[in-house]
Amino acid sequence: MEADVLVVGSGIAGLQAALDLADRGYSVLVVEQEASTGGKMIALSKVFPTMDCSSCITTPRMSAVAHHDNITTWTYTDVDSIAPEGGAFSAHLTRKVRYVDEGLCIGCRLCEYACPVEVPHEFEGNMGARRAAYIPFGTAIPQKALIDIDACIYCGKCEKACPTDAIVWDQEPQAVTVAARAVVLATGFETTPLDAKKEYRGGQAANVISGLDMERLLAPNGPYGRVLRPSDGKIPDSVAYVQCAGSRDETLGVPYCSRVCCMYAIKQSMLLSGSLPLADITVYYMDIRAFGKGYEQFYQTARSMGINFVKAKVARIDEEANGDLRIRVEMIEEEGKLAEPIHDLVVLSVGLRPGDDPRRFVGVDLDQYGFVASPEPKLDATLTNLPGVVAAGTALGPKDIVDSIAEASAAATRVAVYLGPPAMAPHPPDDGLGVEVRDINAGDAVAVARPEVQRA
């Protein structure tokens, strides 16, 4: 296959870069290692500081990418290598096995309904369940099923239920080579592990969860339909946030500030105060970093809503017999005073780390933290050491959604400058009306035709 641009990753940055390039007339191939586009953003409840619905921002872009004439999307595909070749790039990809023919699958979910096997649902932070035959989540694009072969018991019920005979038990991985003239790295981020700090009991105490887990609890399509603590389904009366639980810590290898942790904790606290109006919400912090436009006002609004911000260092978290959590804290502003408050639910504000190591498939330089390094960060942060390869979003470092989208558009512009004008000019919108085509240089009308005639 040939494409003008290969976009690696389909989070919000990858989607935005692909759309900007395709709208300019370039052919784009989007490659995503997960079974659906959308990245981490599609799992969020709302975005700060506007409190807009996260899915309402992401799904239109997911749909636009899926239906754009100039974009081809391959999900569930790994990038094995990208190498310069004759002024372009040769990318070797592996399309992983779904055990479902994507061309035949119609997304009816009958295989999922018929499957008797239930396993923890990764998209829901393992708080919900999915079937061994499943569609990744309700708003997934593409709406194509896949089979978790490790959990499958080979009962054949999915095959019997499928109306299009899309189940393919002998499907094999498909190796594909793609020639691309430019590459956009939008490999995203992963959060620091929940159990990175053993003294916080993450991964051991059921009621110690991550910020992404709380996003799913707050989402209207979350695993429980409302905010409940995982251990016993109790509606929490007291919720605590522990800031810098995965950032600004040399022992974790994450000495930097992840930039978004304070703001997503404030956002979630405000949402919790609405869904649990009687609950006490406390944020234990060392520093509040409200760095963006409107962020300081957002923080002050949270304080005025009654959310308790305590400047303290959390030493450890202990689990009580009933599932409650005792937090040992040192009050910073009270001359080292120690306290041991008890909370029903504790949320660790985990930080951001690189989502992938691009060096395993392309020879870009990384910084000391593992993010893609730019040789000219003040001139253009999207540049890499390889001509024709740019990066965007959290592949370059921790940042919020607004900056990720802006940086993706900047990366698309940089690629367009590198490639020059596309071979085929962008199609005009097909509104069914006649359009006047003008010679830009002369300013004279040279033809009047319907858009479909022009394309023909």
DOZA-18105 format. One record per residue (C-alpha): residue in three letters; x, y, z. Coordinates in pm, 1 decimal, padded with zeros to 6 digits. Example, Ala and Ser with C-alpha at 12.3 -4.5 7.8 and 13.67 -1.06 7.14 Angstrom:
<nodes>
  res        px        py        pz
  Ala   01230.0  -00450.0   00780.0
  Ser   01367.0  -00106.0   00714.0
</nodes>
This chain:
<nodes>
  res        px        py        pz
  Met   00000.0   00000.0   00000.0
  Glu   00106.5   00358.2  -00061.4
  Ala   00009.2   00670.8   00130.6
  Asp   00134.2   01026.2   00153.1
  Val   00139.9   01016.6   00533.4
  Leu   00147.7   00738.8   00792.7
  Val  -00003.7   00843.5   01127.8
  Val   00095.8   00613.8   01414.9
  Gly  -00168.1   00634.3   01687.4
  Ser  -00531.4   00740.6   01684.0
  Gly  -00577.6   00932.1   02006.0
  Ile  -00698.0   01289.5   01983.9
  Ala  -00361.9   01408.1   01844.4
  Gly  -00345.0   01137.6   01576.8
  Leu  -00706.6   01196.3   01475.1
  Gln  -00658.5   01572.7   01445.8
  Ala  -00336.7   01541.3   01244.5
  Ala  -00497.5   01288.1   01008.5
  Leu  -00801.6   01507.2   00948.9
  Asp  -00596.1   01821.4   00886.7
  Leu  -00378.1   01640.6   00632.3
  Ala  -00667.5   01464.5   00460.8
  Asp  -00860.6   01790.2   00430.8
  Arg  -00557.3   01934.0   00251.0
  Gly  -00577.6   01652.7  -00003.4
  Tyr  -00309.4   01411.3   00119.6
  Ser  -00374.9   01038.6   00142.9
  Val  -00337.1   00923.9   00503.5
  Leu  -00305.0   00583.2   00667.3
  Val  -00386.2   00577.6   01040.1
  Val  -00248.2   00280.5   01233.7
  Glu  -00373.3   00196.6   01583.3
  Gln  -00258.5  -00092.0   01802.4
  Glu  -00589.9  -00111.7   01992.8
  Ala  -00912.6  -00246.2   01844.4
  Ser  -01074.2   00100.2   01826.7
  Thr  -00965.2   00455.1   01760.2
  Gly  -01005.2   00723.4   02026.5
  Gly  -00706.1   00664.7   02252.4
  Lys  -00731.8   00757.2   02619.9
  Met  -00963.8   01052.2   02563.8
  Ile  -01262.1   00839.0   02463.7
  Ala  -01259.3   00686.6   02814.3
  Leu  -01283.7   01021.9   02994.2
  Ser  -01604.8   01161.6   03138.6
  Lys  -01563.4   01535.5   03083.6
  Val  -01279.7   01773.3   03002.2
  Phe  -01146.0   02062.7   03208.0
  Pro  -01202.6   02351.5   03247.2
  Thr  -01513.7   02371.9   03026.9
  Met  -01672.3   02049.0   03157.4
  Asp  -01767.6   01953.9   02802.4
  Cys  -01848.3   01590.3   02733.6
  Ser  -01525.2   01418.3   02634.7
  Ser  -01697.9   01163.8   02413.4
  Cys  -01886.9   01443.2   02235.8
  Ile  -01551.8   01591.8   02131.7
  Thr  -01377.8   01267.0   02041.9
  Thr  -01642.3   01060.2   01862.8
  Pro  -01708.5   01316.0   01584.8
  Arg  -01337.8   01308.8   01501.3
  Met  -01334.0   00928.5   01518.7
  Ser  -01629.6   00915.0   01280.5
  Ala  -01482.4   01178.4   01048.3
  Val  -01157.4   00981.9   01021.5
  Ala  -01344.9   00658.0   00957.1
  His  -01550.2   00808.0   00673.1
  His  -01300.6   01045.6   00512.6
  Asp  -01225.7   00965.2   00148.9
  Asn  -00855.7   01037.0   00194.0
  Ile  -00805.2   00833.2   00512.8
  Thr  -00759.0   00459.8   00558.2
  Thr  -00771.1   00334.2   00917.6
  Trp  -00620.5   00009.7   01038.2
  Thr  -00694.3  -00074.9   01399.1
  Tyr  -00549.5  -00370.1   01591.3
  Thr  -00226.8  -00324.1   01397.4
  Asp   00131.4  -00313.8   01525.0
  Val   00415.8  -00112.8   01371.8
  Asp   00721.7  -00336.7   01341.7
  Ser   00960.6  -00098.4   01169.2
  Ile   00975.4   00227.2   00974.6
  Ala   01287.7   00284.2   00766.9
  Pro   01389.9   00553.7   00514.4
  Glu   01388.9   00420.3   00160.6
  Gly   01447.6   00622.8  -00155.2
  Gly   01340.4   00958.2  -00016.0
  Ala   01032.9   00807.7   00151.9
  Phe   00965.7   00552.4   00425.1
  Ser   00896.4   00181.7   00416.8
  Ala   00679.6   00071.4   00710.6
  His   00637.4  -00292.6   00803.6
  Leu   00312.1  -00354.5   00987.8
  Thr   00138.4  -00657.1   01137.8
  Arg  -00239.2  -00668.5   01137.1
  Lys  -00323.7  -00874.0   01444.2
  Val  -00573.2  -01157.6   01459.4
  Arg  -00932.6  -01073.7   01551.3
  Tyr  -01071.3  -01416.2   01454.0
  Val  -01342.3  -01208.3   01288.7
  Asp  -01358.7  -01102.9   00923.0
  Glu  -01385.7  -00723.0   00941.9
  Gly  -01539.1  -00710.9   00597.2
  Leu  -01824.2  -00939.9   00700.4
  Cys  -01881.2  -00819.6   01058.0
  Ile  -02177.6  -00581.3   01080.2
  Gly  -02138.2  -00490.7   01447.9
  Cys  -02464.2  -00653.9   01553.6
  Arg  -02305.0  -00787.4   01876.0
  Leu  -02497.9  -01115.3   01855.0
  Cys  -02171.4  -01301.8   01908.3
  Glu  -02116.5  -01102.2   02225.6
  Tyr  -02465.2  -01175.2   02354.8
  Ala  -02423.9  -01545.1   02283.8
  Cys  -02080.6  -01582.7   02446.0
  Pro  -02100.1  -01743.3   02793.9
  Val  -01751.8  -01634.1   02909.3
  Glu  -01705.2  -01317.8   03114.8
  Val  -01367.2  -01161.5   03193.6
  Pro  -01262.7  -00825.9   03348.0
  His  -01312.4  -00534.4   03112.1
  Glu  -00987.0  -00346.6   03050.9
  Phe  -01166.6  -00039.1   02916.5
  Glu  -01353.6  -00009.4   03247.3
  Gly  -01039.5  -00042.9   03456.5
  Asn  -01130.9  -00407.6   03524.4
  Met  -01427.1  -00287.0   03730.7
  Gly  -01680.3  -00417.9   03477.2
  Ala  -01698.1  -00735.6   03270.7
  Arg  -01694.7  -00816.2   02900.9
  Arg  -01741.9  -01133.9   02699.8
  Ala  -01467.2  -01330.8   02528.2
  Ala  -01631.4  -01229.3   02198.0
  Tyr  -01686.4  -00855.2   02218.2
  Ile  -01683.0  -00507.8   02068.7
  Pro  -01433.2  -00294.6   02267.2
  Phe  -01691.2  -00044.1   02399.2
  Gly  -02021.9   00109.6   02299.9
  Thr  -01885.0   00399.0   02092.7
  Ala  -01595.5   00205.2   01940.4
  Ile  -01501.0   00281.3   01580.9
  Pro  -01492.2   00055.5   01392.3
  Gln  -01785.5  -00137.1   01538.9
  Lys  -01616.5  -00468.1   01468.6
  Ala  -01603.5  -00762.9   01705.0
  Leu  -01296.9  -00957.2   01809.1
  Ile  -01242.7  -01273.6   02009.9
  Asp  -01018.1  -01295.7   02314.7
  Ile  -00872.8  -01631.7   02223.6
  Asp  -00703.5  -01670.6   02565.1
  Ala  -01042.8  -01657.8   02737.7
  Cys  -01237.7  -01846.2   02469.3
  Ile  -01366.4  -02196.5   02556.4
  Tyr  -01440.0  -02284.3   02190.4
  Cys  -01807.4  -02353.5   02256.2
  Gly  -01899.7  -02226.3   01906.8
  Lys  -02196.6  -02020.4   02026.7
  Cys  -02060.8  -01701.8   01872.5
  Glu  -02020.3  -01875.2   01537.1
  Lys  -02377.2  -02003.7   01546.7
  Ala  -02513.3  -01660.7   01640.8
  Cys  -02325.3  -01467.0   01372.3
  Pro  -02566.5  -01386.2   01084.8
  Thr  -02287.3  -01317.7   00832.2
  Asp  -02050.3  -01609.1   00906.5
  Ala  -01778.8  -01360.4   01007.0
  Ile  -01606.5  -01585.7   01264.5
  Val  -01274.7  -01712.3   01123.7
  Trp  -01103.1  -01957.5   01360.3
  Asp  -00797.0  -02012.9   01141.0
  Gln  -00721.1  -01645.0   01081.6
  Glu  -00350.3  -01562.3   01077.7
  Pro  -00161.5  -01235.4   01138.5
  Gln  -00113.1  -01037.8   00818.5
  Ala   00220.1  -00873.6   00739.8
  Val   00185.7  -00556.5   00532.9
  Thr   00441.0  -00317.4   00386.5
  Val   00340.4   00046.5   00341.2
  Ala   00528.3   00314.0   00146.4
  Ala   00475.4   00660.5   00297.0
  Arg   00631.3   00995.6   00219.6
  Ala   00606.0   01125.0   00578.4
  Val   00528.2   00993.6   00926.4
  Val   00342.4   01145.7   01221.9
  Leu   00414.6   00987.7   01561.2
  Ala   00113.9   01024.9   01792.2
  Thr   00189.4   00733.3   02023.1
  Gly   00023.6   00891.4   02326.2
  Phe   00085.9   00812.2   02691.6
  Glu   00042.4   00553.7   02961.6
  Thr  -00015.7   00631.5   03326.3
  Thr   00234.8   00542.4   03593.1
  Pro   00141.8   00204.6   03745.9
  Leu  -00112.7   00209.8   04025.9
  Asp   00119.5  -00001.0   04240.1
  Ala   00430.9   00209.1   04173.7
  Lys   00435.6   00335.2   04534.1
  Lys   00385.5   00025.7   04748.6
  Glu   00304.2   00231.1   05057.6
  Tyr  -00012.6   00358.2   04886.3
  Arg  -00155.0   00004.4   04849.8
  Gly  -00252.6   00055.6   04487.0
  Gly  -00333.0  -00277.4   04325.5
  Gln  -00373.4  -00437.2   04669.9
  Ala  -00657.2  -00245.9   04835.5
  Ala  -00966.2  -00260.3   04612.5
  Asn  -01077.6   00088.9   04712.5
  Val  -00752.3   00254.7   04605.1
  Ile  -00808.9   00342.6   04240.1
  Ser  -00643.6   00554.3   03971.5
  Gly  -00762.5   00876.2   03814.5
  Leu  -00857.2   00690.9   03494.6
  Asp  -01064.8   00445.4   03700.9
  Met  -01255.1   00737.0   03853.0
  Glu  -01315.8   00874.3   03502.5
  Arg  -01501.1   00552.7   03421.3
  Leu  -01701.0   00566.6   03746.1
  Leu  -01806.7   00923.2   03662.0
  Ala  -01888.0   00847.5   03298.3
  Pro  -02259.4   00803.6   03219.3
  Asn  -02180.3   00472.4   03047.4
  Gly  -01947.2   00355.6   03324.1
  Pro  -01931.4   00005.2   03472.6
  Tyr  -02180.0   00065.1   03757.1
  Gly  -02392.7   00346.8   03617.3
  Arg  -02301.2   00560.7   03919.4
  Val  -02014.2   00616.0   04162.0
  Leu  -01971.6   00312.3   04386.8
  Arg  -01661.4   00183.8   04555.8
  Pro  -01535.7  -00137.8   04395.7
  Ser  -01498.7  -00359.7   04703.3
  Asp  -01861.5  -00372.8   04818.4
  Gly  -02069.6  -00137.2   04602.4
  Lys  -02106.8   00116.6   04883.4
  Ile  -02184.3   00477.1   04791.2
  Pro  -01877.6   00656.2   04930.0
  Asp  -01931.6   00920.3   05197.9
  Ser  -01568.8   01035.0   05198.8
  Val  -01337.8   01047.8   04897.1
  Ala  -00970.8   01145.7   04905.5
  Tyr  -00733.5   01242.5   04623.9
  Val  -00359.8   01191.0   04666.4
  Gln  -00167.2   01421.6   04434.2
  Cys   00175.6   01350.2   04283.5
  Ala   00116.4   00977.0   04333.6
  Gly   00306.8   00901.9   04015.5
  Ser   00497.2   01221.5   03934.5
  Arg   00773.4   01437.6   04081.2
  Asp   00935.0   01131.5   04231.8
  Glu   01291.7   01032.3   04149.4
  Thr   01238.6   00682.0   04293.4
  Leu   00973.3   00612.1   04027.4
  Gly   01185.5   00745.1   03742.9
  Val   00927.4   01020.5   03690.8
  Pro   01090.2   01332.9   03837.1
  Tyr   00886.6   01569.7   03620.3
  Cys   00540.5   01719.3   03675.7
  Ser   00277.6   01549.4   03457.4
  Arg   00088.7   01881.0   03422.8
  Val  -00266.0   01741.8   03413.3
  Cys  -00294.3   01562.0   03749.5
  Cys  -00399.8   01862.9   03957.4
  Met  -00656.6   01969.1   03702.0
  Tyr  -00816.7   01629.9   03649.3
  Ala  -00839.1   01582.7   04027.7
  Ile  -01012.8   01920.7   04057.7
  Lys  -01245.9   01833.3   03769.1
  Gln  -01336.6   01496.8   03917.8
  Ser  -01388.6   01652.1   04261.3
  Met  -01637.4   01897.8   04113.7
  Leu  -01819.3   01619.1   03931.3
  Leu  -01826.5   01409.7   04249.8
  Ser  -01973.5   01697.3   04445.4
  Gly  -02260.2   01694.0   04197.8
  Ser  -02316.4   01317.6   04187.7
  Leu  -02251.6   01270.7   04564.4
  Pro  -02369.2   01599.4   04719.5
  Leu  -02338.8   01468.5   05077.4
  Ala  -01987.8   01325.7   05038.2
  Asp  -01678.0   01488.9   05185.5
  Ile  -01410.9   01535.0   04919.4
  Thr  -01051.2   01605.8   05019.1
  Val  -00751.0   01672.1   04795.0
  Tyr  -00410.3   01615.5   04956.9
  Tyr  -00153.0   01813.3   04758.9
  Met   00197.3   01952.5   04777.9
  Asp   00147.4   02218.7   04507.2
  Ile  -00152.4   02305.4   04290.6
  Arg  -00033.7   02373.0   03936.0
  Ala  -00313.9   02545.8   03744.4
  Phe  -00109.6   02649.1   03441.4
  Gly  -00358.4   02703.2   03156.0
  Lys  -00616.8   02956.9   03051.4
  Gly  -00901.5   02961.3   03301.2
  Tyr  -00739.1   02693.6   03518.2
  Glu  -00682.7   02914.7   03825.3
  Gln  -01048.3   03020.1   03818.4
  Phe  -01142.1   02653.8   03782.8
  Tyr  -00944.4   02577.8   04099.0
  Gln  -01102.0   02866.0   04289.8
  Thr  -01448.0   02751.0   04181.3
  Ala  -01375.2   02407.0   04326.8
  Arg  -01273.7   02562.9   04658.0
  Ser  -01592.1   02769.2   04666.6
  Met  -01794.7   02449.8   04615.4
  Gly  -01667.9   02317.6   04947.4
  Ile  -01398.7   02079.2   04824.3
  Asn  -01134.0   02053.9   05093.4
  Phe  -00776.5   02117.9   04975.0
  Val  -00516.9   02011.1   05230.5
  Lys  -00148.7   02090.9   05178.8
  Ala   00010.0   01772.0   05306.2
  Lys   00243.0   01484.9   05227.9
  Val   00085.9   01139.8   05228.1
  Ala   00320.0   00884.5   05385.1
  Arg   00114.9   00568.2   05352.9
  Ile  -00233.7   00422.8   05316.7
  Asp  -00359.2   00133.4   05529.7
  Glu  -00670.0  -00075.2   05463.9
  Glu  -00917.6  -00132.7   05745.3
  Ala  -01111.9  -00457.0   05790.5
  Asn  -01430.3  -00305.0   05643.6
  Gly  -01250.3  -00177.4   05332.2
  Asp  -01210.4   00179.0   05457.6
  Leu  -00871.5   00344.2   05413.7
  Arg  -00662.7   00516.5   05679.2
  Ile  -00425.7   00777.2   05538.3
  Arg  -00120.8   00890.0   05734.2
  Val  -00040.0   01247.3   05635.5
  Glu   00200.2   01519.1   05741.5
  Met   00042.1   01864.5   05738.7
  Ile   00289.6   02093.2   05561.6
  Glu   00140.8   02420.4   05685.1
  Glu   00104.7   02306.3   06047.4
  Glu   00469.9   02248.4   06136.0
  Gly   00480.2   01878.3   06060.7
  Lys   00158.7   01785.2   06239.3
  Leu   00057.7   01424.5   06170.7
  Ala  -00297.1   01305.7   06105.8
  Glu  -00466.1   00977.9   06015.0
  Pro  -00804.9   01051.9   05854.2
  Ile  -01020.9   00765.0   05728.5
  His  -01185.2   00767.4   05383.0
  Asp  -01416.4   00529.1   05197.3
  Leu  -01238.1   00568.1   04864.3
  Val  -00893.4   00696.3   04766.8
  Val  -00799.1   00813.9   04417.0
  Leu  -00429.9   00823.5   04327.2
  Ser  -00351.8   01102.6   04081.5
  Val  -00112.9   00896.2   03873.9
  Gly   00115.5   01072.2   03627.0
  Leu   00191.4   01039.8   03257.7
  Arg   00476.0   00848.1   03100.4
  Pro   00554.9   00764.2   02734.9
  Gly   00296.0   00541.6   02571.2
  Asp   00549.9   00362.0   02353.6
  Asp   00920.0   00356.8   02276.1
  Pro   00933.9   00475.3   01912.6
  Arg   01296.6   00363.7   01887.4
  Arg   01177.9   00005.3   01860.7
  Phe   01043.7   00082.7   01511.9
  Val   01195.7   00413.7   01398.8
  Gly   01523.7   00584.9   01477.4
  Val   01406.1   00904.0   01646.8
  Asp   01589.5   01055.6   01939.8
  Leu   01428.1   01049.0   02284.1
  Asp   01479.4   01277.0   02581.2
  Gln   01596.4   01156.7   02921.5
  Tyr   01240.8   01062.9   03018.6
  Gly   01161.2   00855.1   02709.1
  Phe   00951.4   01110.2   02518.1
  Val   01031.5   01202.1   02156.9
  Ala   01296.5   01475.2   02155.3
  Ser   01284.5   01776.3   01925.5
  Pro   01614.4   01921.9   01798.0
  Glu   01447.2   02266.0   01783.8
  Pro   01193.5   02273.5   02071.1
  Lys   01161.0   02653.2   02066.5
  Leu   01134.2   02675.5   01687.5
  Asp   00899.1   02381.2   01631.8
  Ala   00844.8   02119.6   01901.9
  Thr   00694.7   01873.9   01650.8
  Leu   01024.2   01826.2   01465.4
  Thr   01235.5   01514.9   01517.9
  Asn   01591.0   01433.7   01416.8
  Leu   01459.8   01249.6   01107.0
  Pro   01345.9   01458.5   00807.8
  Gly   00988.9   01368.8   00720.9
  Val   00906.7   01238.6   01070.0
  Val   00718.6   01463.4   01313.4
  Ala   00553.2   01398.7   01648.3
  Ala   00252.1   01540.8   01828.3
  Gly   00062.3   01524.1   02154.3
  Thr   00186.5   01338.4   02458.5
  Ala   00440.8   01151.2   02246.0
  Leu   00647.3   01468.2   02299.8
  Gly   00572.9   01504.8   02670.2
  Pro   00290.4   01549.7   02921.6
  Lys   00026.6   01799.7   02813.2
  Asp  -00346.8   01859.8   02822.2
  Ile  -00601.8   01799.3   02547.1
  Val  -00603.3   02157.5   02418.9
  Asp  -00227.4   02158.7   02367.3
  Ser  -00237.7   01811.0   02210.9
  Ile  -00489.8   01923.2   01948.5
  Ala  -00297.5   02243.4   01872.3
  Glu   00027.2   02051.2   01842.8
  Ala  -00134.3   01794.8   01610.8
  Ser  -00243.6   02072.2   01375.5
  Ala   00108.1   02216.4   01389.0
  Ala   00251.7   01874.8   01300.3
  Ala   00011.8   01845.4   01006.2
  Thr   00120.2   02188.0   00881.8
  Arg   00485.3   02090.0   00913.0
  Val   00420.3   01773.6   00708.6
  Ala   00232.4   01972.3   00442.9
  Val   00528.7   02210.1   00410.4
  Tyr   00767.3   01915.2   00385.4
  Leu   00562.8   01732.0   00120.5
  Gly   00456.7   02028.4  -00088.3
  Pro   00118.1   02052.8  -00261.9
  Pro  -00073.3   01721.9  -00281.7
  Ala  -00099.1   01547.8  -00614.8
  Met  -00479.1   01574.1  -00603.3
  Ala  -00644.3   01894.4  -00484.9
  Pro  -00902.5   01853.8  -00208.0
  His  -01256.0   01782.7  -00323.5
  Pro  -01509.9   02060.5  -00267.2
  Pro  -01798.7   01977.7  -00033.7
  Asp  -02059.3   01773.8  -00219.3
  Asp  -02373.1   01974.1  -00137.2
  Gly  -02547.0   01882.0  -00461.7
  Leu  -02524.2   02238.0  -00593.6
  Gly  -02332.5   02374.8  -00889.5
  Val  -02004.1   02545.3  -00799.2
  Glu  -01808.8   02807.2  -00984.8
  Val  -01447.4   02709.5  -01054.3
  Arg  -01210.9   03002.5  -01098.6
  Asp  -00854.0   03044.6  -01213.7
  Ile  -00691.6   03175.5  -00897.3
  Asn  -00429.6   03373.9  -01088.1
  Ala  -00657.4   03532.5  -01344.3
  Gly  -00965.1   03566.3  -01126.4
  Asp  -01192.0   03467.2  -01418.1
  Ala  -01457.9   03200.2  -01406.3
  Val  -01346.4   02913.9  -01627.4
  Ala  -01609.3   02647.7  -01563.0
  Val  -01936.1   02584.0  -01390.2
  Ala  -02012.7   02224.1  -01300.2
  Arg  -02157.8   02000.2  -01033.5
  Pro  -01897.0   01864.5  -00788.4
  Glu  -01943.4   01507.6  -00897.0
  Val  -01875.3   01605.6  -01260.4
  Gln  -01554.4   01779.8  -01159.1
  Arg  -01434.7   01472.8  -00971.7
  Ala  -01511.7   01249.6  -01267.5
</nodes>
